[in-house]
């Protein structure tokens, strides 16, 4: 069974609309990198080594246009330290409230993949940022699937979803006001999961 690597149950709920998977609540090392793909690829190698089964790592982030992409790869840290309401107030002080949510899924089962149309991380960039202890992961390819949604940061509305959902509005509705199905139809994660699901079914 595919192991969906996350400590976040909200992510697993959304993923189960696309595939059978088990949650593997493994807290992989999140390397410091501006690129979510590099973080997820490094995590997938580490999780695969730990699980010994096919793994899918899910790394997501909120990128606010007027804050130069902040909090981006630090979204989890910003949620834990500032909280989503203070992030929202920070953005409210800017003229431009537009933002993107991005999700990168990184799949690893120890085998090699064809690159097209989604990228394969063959690990140099992740290893360059990692310390020596992970050198043994060298060479294990990771297939990446990405999804993005554009929206606006607004005052919190809605009880659904998780994380930044109450302050992320897409076409007039916050993601916390959507059902899981509605969120998946437009979200960063839904788009990445749809791409992955199609590819995985072929595999
Ligand atoms: P794992 O690393 O264990 O998967 P996490 O919740 O920390 O759990 P991320 O680092 O990918 O996962 O998430 C970065 C932040 O973005 C974190 O604060 C999440 O709550 C939030 N987040 C991720 N996906 C989201 C979504 O679909 N809607 C709202 N917030 C989301």
Boltz pocket constraint, residues with backbone or C-beta under 6 A from the ligand:
constraints:
  - pocket:
      binder: B
      contacts: [[A, 5], [A, 6], [A, 7], [A, 8], [A, 11], [A, 26], [A, 27], [A, 58], [A, 59], [A, 60], [A, 61], [A, 62], [A, 72], [A, 73], [A, 75], [A, 76], [A, 77], [A, 79], [A, 80], [A, 161], [A, 162], [A, 163], [A, 164], [A, 165], [A, 175], [A, 187], [A, 189]]
      max_distance: 6.0
